Amino acid sequence: MEREFHGRGVKYWHCDVSRETEVAEVFAAAEKLFGRLDIVVNNAGISGINKPTHEVTEAEWDRVQSVNVKGVFFGTKHAIGHMRRSGGGSIINLSSIYGLIGAPDVPPYHAAKGAVRLMTKTDALLYAPDKIRVNSIHPGFIWTPMVEKHLASLGDLVQARKAADALHPLGHIGEVDDIAWGAVYLASDEAKFVTGAELVIDGGYTAR
């Protein structure tokens, strides 16, 4: 699917980030179409099963890691060669507040987001000589289908939303654009001296 967006060409490819060959093929196609690769946002993620660690099956654990961790690994691995040819770039990994702090639920998800945090720092150090910056974003609760589904699973959605709002000192959960603008900053030249950093966008959740 190819179209114009604000006078710029935009192309969509369907990609399962847990499959390395698909990621590699999409990056190659993007470079071929646009001539270079400058920015990668590793955003794909799933919440997975919500039950205590001792009840989680191997398959349930692996499903979350395959998307949330391997997806970031593949996205970074296959961006490097393209970005080296471009003379640098910016890789932005979506972690979570639960890559910074713990909570008594969804163990596979929290483990995965912690892994993304440390993967980001490792790759920031590895690829700084190539002028490739690698940073992570750590959202609080953001009103997305994944969060809506999670809150609905807790019972009354209206009450669960109010409870989630109250967890954030600013008094409400975030919007998708709150995270998008953080990614725009990290992708831009305004962040040229920023790598290995954790951009926390959480309405004050982790400030306690």
C-alpha positions, 0 to 999 in steps of 0.5 A: 500500500503506497500513498501520499501523506503531507506531500510525502510518499508513504508505504505500508508493508505487513510484517511479523516482527517475530520472523527474522526473514520478514523484518529483513525483507521489509527493511531491504524493500524500504531502502530500495524504495526510499534510498536510505534508512534513517529511523527505526521505531521498534514499537510492536508489542503484546501484553500476553497472559496475565497470571502468576509466574508459576502458572505461565506455560512455556508457550505463553512465555515464549509468545511474548518474548518472540514479539516484544524482545526478538522483535526489537532484536531483529529490528535493530539487527537488520537496521544497522547495515542500512544505517551504516550506509546512510552514515548514521541513524536513530533507533527508538525502542518502546519499553514501558514503565514496567521496564523500570519498576515492577508490578504483581501482574503479567510477568512475561510482559514485564520481563520483556520490557526490562530486556528492551531497556538493557538491550537499548543501552547495550546497542547504544554503546555498540553503535555510537561509533557509527553515529547510530543513536539507540534510545528507549521510551517508557510509557505509562498507561496509554489509551490503546486497544491493548490497555483498554482490553487489559482494563476491561479484563479487570471488570467494569471498564469505566471504574477500571479507567478511573482507577488507572487515571488515579495511578498517574499524578497528572490525574489521567492516563496518556494518549497515543500522541504523547508517545508519538511526539517523544519518538519524533524528538528522539528521531530528530537532530534536536536529540543528536546528543542523546543515546542510551537514554530512557525517555519516561512519558508516564504522567508522573507514575514512576516519580513516587 
